[in-house]
Amino acid sequence: MDRIRNFLALLRGQLWAVPALFALAAVGLAYVLLNYGDLLSSGGRIWWVYSGDAGTARDLLGSLLSGLMTMTSLVVSVTFVILTLAANQLGPRLISIFMGDRQIQSVLGLFIGTILYVILVLRTLDDTLGSQGVPHLAVTMASVLTILCLLALLFYIHKIARSIIADNVVEAVSQEFRETLREILPDRDSDESAVKQPFRGRRWPLGIRRIGYVQVVDYGRLLSLACEADIWIAVNVRAGHFLLLEGEHLDIYGEAAPDEALQERIRSAFTVGTERTPAQDPEQGIRQLVEIATRALSPGTNDPFTAIAVIDRLGAAFEEIFARHVQPHAMRDGSGEIRVVADRSDIAGLLAAAFHPIRQAGKAHPAILIRMADVMADLACGTRNAVHREALLGQLQRLAETAALGQSAQQDRQDILARIEHAKQALTRGRLQPPGKNGF
């Protein structure tokens, strides 16, 4: 399932996927209307159906084709301009958000499909057909599709204009991230009581021997191989880690060294690619949001309001994380014995990935530090155990140290520390009324 999700995530980021479907649909539509159009319109002539001769139809379709080519060039040019702006303002790794947008892909697909349809119909027209042999319904459909392209162009301009607004990008990334969390985080806890159970036999380190990012680890396959070969496997890497060619990526425990065939079967459980994907990696969505915030806090941009919007969405994401459970670390065989131990992201690691870079980049912005403290106070209601609370208290401690060492005015530091103290109280004794918000 994870590999299927990984494939769909990679496919979703391909700009050509939906346009290719539109092109196939255009070919099918042209075939049906050219071969069976007379049967479909046998009930008599309708006023809006084209009724001219082949020469006029050829001129009409030629004009439509020229206009469609111009509009498509405009759409493609605007797309590349937007991608350039997005890469400069929000980060090149967020280009996939625009490329994977189904509405943008559909508009491009409609234009490309219509051009292909007009070409297929145009090539069937010649002067020997006469007025009766012209595929009237097919020519009419070309006009209808062109009108749809005009309306789609208006929608596309509106869509693109809204897409470059930072708050809208943050919300789109946040929604996708929360959907990913619902897919990859279990809704029930797993039995982790014996994860530290010692394995038997000698330790045999194993490298994946591939360079790139781990996208998916097939833990089910590893468990099956461990049971089949009567070995124990400790996975030292997880989805999102970058692998060098050599390294101790796994530890295999057993009485004898695994043979080459078994090693290759174990390596085949790892999907390694050139980029990170969200199929098993909850830190991928965090990374995208954090990149927006850190770029907004850079001296060249200096946009703390976008960073605050990111902090708010991170709070919503961690509310989702706290409501669910971390990915299981231990995989057991049929008898309940642990056979595979996985390296998975924990709450403290996820909080560190989310708030450390923003705190470091925003140490000179009291509003950023205050908002981070407020979000952690708000998350007090969603904490379900001591692990959550301790992880948040650790973040608040770092936040207090950053505020104490910062160059803010004394009153600003006092406001930050007061908000941090309120968050600590909310985590230790329940939700309290916050001090004055000062507009933040």
Residue pairs with C-beta under 8 A, 6 or more apart in sequence:
2 184
2 216
2 217
2 218
2 279
2 280
3 216
3 218
3 271
3 279
5 183
5 184
5 279
6 215
6 216
6 271
6 277
6 279
6 280
9 277
9 278
9 279
10 273
10 277
11 17
12 100
13 96
13 99
13 100
14 99
14 100
15 99
15 105
15 108
17 105
18 102
18 105
18 106
18 108
18 109
19 105
19 108
19 109
19 112
19 113
20 109
21 109
22 106
22 109
22 110
22 112
22 113
23 109
23 112
23 113
23 116
25 113
26 113
26 114
26 116
26 117
26 120
27 116
27 117
27 120
29 117
29 141
30 116
30 117
30 120
30 121
30 138
33 40
33 121
33 135
33 137
33 138
33 141
34 120
34 121
34 124
34 135
34 138
37 135
37 136
37 137
37 138
38 135
38 137
40 137
41 49
41 136
41 137
45 51
48 140
49 136
49 137
49 140
50 57
50 60
50 134
50 136
50 139
50 140
50 143
51 131
51 136
52 60
52 131
52 134
53 129
53 130
53 131
53 134
54 125
54 126
54 127
54 128
54 129
54 130
54 131
54 133
54 134
55 127
57 125
57 134
57 139
58 122
58 125
60 139
60 142
60 143
61 118
61 121
61 122
61 125
61 139
61 142
62 122
64 118
64 142
64 143
64 146
65 115
65 118
65 119
65 122
67 146
68 111
68 114
68 115
68 118
68 146
68 149
69 115
71 111
71 149
71 150
71 153
72 111
72 112
72 115
74 153
75 107
75 108
75 111
75 153
75 156
76 108
78 156
78 157
78 160
79 98
79 104
79 108
79 160
82 98
82 160
82 163
82 164
83 95
83 98
83 99
85 164
86 94
86 95
86 97
86 98
86 163
86 164
86 169
87 94
87 95
89 164
89 166
89 295
89 301
90 166
90 169
90 291
90 292
90 295
91 288
91 291
91 292
91 295
93 287
93 288
93 291
94 169
94 173
94 288
94 291
94 292
97 169
97 172
97 173
97 176
97 288
98 104
98 163
99 105
101 159
101 163
103 155
103 159
104 156
104 159
104 160
104 163
107 152
107 153
107 155
107 156
107 159
110 145
110 148
110 149
110 152
111 149
111 152
113 145
114 142
114 145
114 146
114 148
114 149
117 141
117 142
117 145
118 142
118 145
118 146
121 135
121 138
121 139
121 142
124 135
124 138
125 134
162 168
163 169
166 292
166 296
166 303
166 306
166 309
167 306
167 309
169 292
170 289
170 292
170 306
170 309
170 310
170 313
171 313
173 285
173 288
173 289
173 292
173 313
174 285
174 289
174 313
174 316
174 317
176 278
176 285
177 278
177 285
177 286
177 288
177 289
177 313
177 317
178 285
178 316
178 317
178 320
180 278
180 282
180 284
180 285
181 282
181 285
181 317
181 320
181 321
181 324
182 320
182 324
184 278
184 279
184 280
184 282
184 327
185 282
185 320
185 321
185 324
185 325
185 326
185 327
186 324
186 325
186 327
186 328
187 324
187 325
188 325
189 325
190 325
190 328
190 329
190 330
191 330
191 332
192 328
192 329
192 330
194 330
194 338
195 329
195 330
195 338
195 341
197 338
199 232
199 234
199 253
200 232
200 253
201 231
201 232
201 253
201 254
201 255
202 253
202 254
202 255
203 251
203 252
203 253
204 251
204 252
204 253
204 254
204 257
204 258
205 248
205 250
205 251
205 252
206 248
206 249
206 250
206 251
206 252
206 258
206 263
206 266
206 267
207 245
207 246
207 247
207 248
207 249
207 250
208 214
208 237
208 243
208 247
208 249
208 250
208 267
208 270
208 272
209 245
209 246
209 267
210 243
210 245
210 267
210 270
210 272
211 243
211 244
211 245
211 272
212 242
212 243
212 272
212 273
212 274
213 240
213 241
213 242
213 243
213 272
213 273
213 274
213 275
213 276
213 277
214 237
214 238
214 239
214 240
214 241
214 242
214 243
214 270
214 271
214 272
215 239
215 271
215 272
215 273
215 276
215 277
215 279
215 280
215 281
216 239
216 270
216 271
216 277
216 279
216 280
217 235
217 237
217 238
217 239
217 269
217 270
217 271
217 280
217 342
218 269
218 270
218 271
219 235
219 269
219 331
219 340
219 342
220 331
221 268
221 269
222 233
222 235
222 266
222 269
222 331
222 340
223 331
223 332
223 333
223 339
223 340
225 231
225 233
225 262
225 265
225 266
225 269
226 232
226 233
226 333
226 339
226 340
227 333
227 334
227 339
229 254
229 258
229 262
230 254
231 252
231 253
231 254
231 258
231 339
232 252
232 253
232 254
232 338
232 339
232 340
232 341
233 250
233 251
233 252
233 253
233 266
233 339
233 340
233 341
234 250
234 251
234 253
234 340
234 341
235 249
235 250
235 340
235 341
235 342
235 343
236 248
236 249
236 250
236 251
236 343
237 243
237 249
237 250
237 343
238 280
238 281
238 342
238 343
238 344
238 345
239 276
239 277
239 279
239 280
239 281
240 276
240 281
240 283
240 284
243 249
243 272
250 266
252 258
252 266
258 266
276 284
276 287
277 284
278 284
278 285
280 327
281 345
282 321
282 327
282 345
282 350
283 345
283 349
283 350
283 353
285 317
286 314
286 317
286 350
286 353
286 354
287 353
289 310
289 313
289 314
289 317
289 354
290 310
290 314
290 353
290 354
290 357
290 358
292 306
292 307
292 310
293 306
293 307
293 310
293 311
293 357
293 358
293 361
293 362
294 307
294 357
294 358
294 361
295 301
296 302
296 303
296 304
296 305
296 306
296 307
296 310
297 303
297 304
297 307
297 358
297 361
297 362
297 365
297 368
298 361
304 362
304 365
304 367
304 368
307 358
307 361
307 362
307 365
307 368
308 367
308 368
308 371
308 440
310 358
311 358
311 368
311 371
311 372
311 375
312 371
312 375
314 354
314 355
314 375
315 375
315 378
315 379
317 354
318 350
318 351
318 354
318 379
318 382
319 379
319 382
321 347
321 350
322 347
322 379
322 382
322 383
322 384
322 388
323 382
323 384
326 344
326 345
326 346
326 347
327 342
327 344
327 345
328 342
328 344
329 341
329 342
329 343
329 344
330 338
330 340
330 341
330 342
331 338
331 339
331 340
331 341
331 342
332 338
332 339
333 339
346 387
347 387
347 388
347 391
348 387
348 390
348 391
348 394
351 391
351 392
351 394
351 395
352 395
355 372
355 395
355 399
356 398
358 368
358 372
359 368
359 369
359 372
359 398
359 399
359 402
360 402
362 368
362 369
362 372
363 369
363 402
363 405
363 406
364 406
364 407
364 408
366 408
366 412
366 413
366 415
366 416
367 440
369 399
369 402
369 403
369 406
369 416
370 415
370 416
370 419
370 438
370 440
371 440
372 395
372 399
373 396
373 399
373 416
373 419
373 420
373 422
373 423
374 419
374 423
374 434
374 437
374 440
376 392
376 395
376 396
376 399
376 423
376 427
377 419
377 422
377 423
377 426
377 427
377 431
377 434
379 392
380 389
380 392
380 423
380 426
380 427
380 430
380 431
381 431
382 388
383 389
383 392
383 427
389 427
389 428
392 423
392 427
393 424
393 427
393 428
396 420
396 423
396 424
396 427
399 416
399 420
400 417
400 420
403 413
403 416
403 417
403 420
404 413
404 417
406 413
408 416
415 438
418 435
419 434
419 435
422 432
422 434
422 435
425 432
426 432
